[in-house]
C-alpha cells in the first residue's frame, strides 16, 4: 500500500487477468508479477495502484450460481471504497464470450457502454479518467484444448477491438488494445503468462505517465 498522501489513485478493474490467475496451477501470481504490480513499480510513489480484479468477472451478465461475478452490481461499492479515484482502468470482456451467457457482440458492447456511463455518473465530482483496455483475443492454445465454454470465442474476440475503440472515443475515454502486443497461444488461450503481465503493465504505465 502506498501511503503517500499526494499519490494519485489508480483502480484496475477487471477479471482473472487483473487478479493474476496462473493458468499452470490455478494459483495467483505474486504481486510483483501481476501487471497491476508492474504498473505500480513503473509509476512509482506518485501513484497508488489498486487491484480490483476478480476471476470470472463479466461486465453485467450474471451466472445464476455465482451472481457476484457480475461487475455492475458491485461496481458502486468498488467506486465508493476507493474514492477519490483519479484513473480507472477497465479490462473486461473475455468471460462475457463464454457460452454460459449467450451474449452477442452487440450485448457485450452495450454492457461496456453501461459500465462507462455508470462510472461517470458515480464519479462526476472528481473527474475520474477512464482507460478502456480491450483484452487480448482468445485463441486456440498450442498443444492444448481450449475451455469448452470458449469454443466460439476466438472468432468473436477478434472483432471486439474495433467496437471497444469506438465506444472509448465516443465516451471520451483513453484506449489500449492489448491484443496488439499480447498473444496467448502458449498459455491456455485466454490467461496471461508472466511476460504478458510485464508487457501490459509497462504499456499502461506509458499511457498514464503522459
C-alpha positions in Angstrom: 0.0 0.0 0.0 1.3 3.4 -1.0 0.9 5.8 2.0 2.0 8.9 0.1 -1.0 11.3 0.8 -0.4 13.1 -2.6 -0.4 9.9 -4.6 -2.9 9.7 -7.5 -5.3 6.8 -7.1 -5.4 4.2 -10.0 -8.1 1.5 -9.7 -7.6 -1.5 -12.1 -11.0 -3.1 -12.6 -11.0 -6.4 -14.3 -11.2 -10.2 -14.3 -8.7 -13.0 -13.6 -6.0 -11.4 -15.8 -6.1 -8.4 -13.5 -6.4 -10.6 -10.4 -3.4 -12.5 -11.5 -4.6 -16.1 -12.3 -1.8 -18.5 -13.1 -3.1 -21.0 -15.8 -0.4 -23.5 -15.0 -1.5 -24.4 -11.5 -4.6 -22.2 -10.8 -2.7 -20.2 -8.2 -2.2 -16.4 -8.1 0.9 -14.8 -9.4 2.9 -12.9 -6.8 2.1 -9.2 -6.6 5.3 -8.2 -8.4 4.5 -10.4 -11.4 0.9 -9.2 -11.9 0.5 -6.4 -14.5 -1.0 -4.2 -11.7 2.1 -4.7 -9.7 4.3 -3.9 -12.7 2.3 -0.8 -13.2 2.8 0.3 -9.6 6.6 -0.3 -9.9 6.8 1.7 -13.1 4.7 4.6 -11.9 6.4 4.9 -8.5 5.4 6.7 -5.3 3.4 9.3 -7.0 0.6 6.8 -7.8 -1.3 4.3 -5.6 -2.4 1.4 -7.9 -5.2 -0.7 -6.5 -6.1 -4.2 -7.8 -9.9 -4.8 -8.2 -9.7 -7.9 -10.3 -11.9 -11.0 -9.8 -11.8 -14.4 -11.5 -14.7 -14.9 -13.9 -16.0 -11.3 -13.7 -18.2 -10.1 -16.5 -19.5 -6.6 -17.3 -23.1 -7.2 -16.5 -24.2 -10.8 -17.2 -24.9 -13.0 -14.2 -24.3 -16.7 -13.7 -27.2 -18.0 -11.6 -24.9 -19.8 -9.1 -22.3 -17.0 -8.9 -24.1 -13.7 -9.2 -21.2 -11.9 -7.5 -19.1 -12.4 -10.7 -21.2 -9.8 -12.5 -19.4 -6.5 -12.3 -22.1 -3.8 -12.5 -24.0 -4.8 -9.3 -20.7 -4.5 -7.2 -19.2 -1.5 -9.1 -20.8 1.1 -6.9 -19.2 -0.5 -3.8 -15.8 -0.6 -5.6 -16.1 3.1 -6.5 -17.1 4.1 -3.0 -14.3 2.0 -1.4 -11.6 3.6 -3.4 -12.7 7.2 -4.0 -11.5 9.7 -4.9 -10.3 7.9 -8.0 -8.0 9.7 -10.5 -7.8 6.9 -13.1 -9.9 3.8 -13.5 -8.8 1.1 -16.0 -11.3 -1.4 -17.3 -10.3 -4.7 -18.8 -13.3 -7.0 -19.2 -15.0 -8.9 -21.9 -13.3 -12.3 -22.0 -15.7 -14.0 -19.7 -18.6 -12.4 -21.5 -17.6 -14.5 -24.5 -18.4 -17.8 -22.7 -21.3 -19.8 -24.0 -22.7 -19.7 -20.4 -24.1 -16.2 -21.1 -25.3 -16.4 -24.8 -24.2 -12.9 -25.5 -23.7 -11.3 -28.9 -21.1 -8.7 -29.7 -23.8 -6.1 -29.5 -24.7 -7.2 -26.0 -21.0 -7.0 -24.8 -20.5 -3.6 -26.3 -23.7 -2.4 -24.7 -22.5 -3.7 -21.4 -19.2 -1.9 -21.8 -21.1 1.3 -22.5 -23.3 0.9 -19.5 -20.3 0.3 -17.3 -18.6 3.5 -18.5 -21.8 5.5 -18.0 -22.2 4.2 -14.5 -18.6 5.1 -13.6 -19.0 8.6 -15.0 -22.3 9.1 -13.1 -20.9 8.0 -9.8 -17.6 9.9 -10.1 -18.7 13.1 -11.7 -17.5 15.3 -8.8 -13.8 14.2 -9.0 -13.5 13.8 -12.8 -12.1 10.3 -12.9 -10.3 9.5 -16.1 -11.1 6.1 -17.7 -8.8 3.8 -19.6 -10.5 1.1 -21.6 -8.3 -1.9 -22.3 -9.6 -4.3 -24.9 -8.5 -7.8 -23.7 -6.1 -9.9 -25.8 -8.1 -12.1 -28.1 -9.0 -15.6 -27.0 -7.0 -18.1 -29.1 -6.7 -21.9 -29.6 -3.7 -22.8 -27.4 -0.8 -24.7 -28.8 -0.9 -28.4 -27.8 -3.9 -27.9 -25.6 -7.7 -27.9 -25.7 -9.5 -24.6 -25.1 -12.1 -24.3 -22.4 -15.3 -25.7 -24.0 -17.2 -22.6 -22.9 -14.9 -20.6 -25.2 -15.0 -22.7 -28.4 -16.5 -19.8 -30.4 -14.6 -17.0 -28.6 -11.5 -16.8 -30.9 -13.6 -15.7 -33.9 -15.7 -13.3 -31.9 -13.0 -11.8 -29.7 -11.0 -10.7 -32.8 -13.9 -8.3 -33.6 -14.0 -6.7 -30.2 -11.2 -4.1 -30.6 -12.9 -2.0 -33.3 -16.0 -1.8 -31.2 -14.2 -1.1 -27.9 -12.2 1.6 -29.5 -15.3 3.2 -31.0 -17.1 3.2 -27.6 -13.9 4.6 -25.9 -13.7 7.5 -28.3 -17.4 8.2 -28.1 -17.2 8.3 -24.3 -14.1 10.4 -24.1 -12.0 7.6 -22.6 -8.4 6.6 -23.1 -8.0 3.3 -25.1 -5.5 0.5 -25.3 -5.7 -2.7 -27.4 -3.9 -5.4 -25.5 -4.1 -7.7 -28.5 -1.6 -5.6 -30.4 1.2 -6.8 -28.2 -0.1 -9.9 -26.4 -0.8 -13.3 -27.9 -2.0 -16.2 -25.7 -1.3 -19.3 -27.8 1.3 -20.6 -25.3 -0.9 -20.5 -22.2 -4.5 -21.8 -22.1 -5.7 -19.4 -24.8 -7.1 -16.7 -22.5 -4.9 -16.3 -19.4 -1.7 -14.3 -19.2 1.8 -15.7 -18.7 4.3 -13.6 -16.6 5.7 -12.0 -19.7 2.3 -10.8 -20.7 1.8 -9.1 -17.4 5.1 -7.3 -17.7 4.2 -6.0 -21.2 0.7 -4.8 -20.2 1.9 -3.1 -17.0 4.6 -1.2 -19.0 2.2 -0.2 -21.7 -0.4 1.1 -19.2 2.4 3.0 -17.4 3.4 4.7 -20.6 -0.1 6.0 -21.1 -0.6 7.2 -17.5 2.7 8.9 -17.3 1.6 11.1 -20.2 
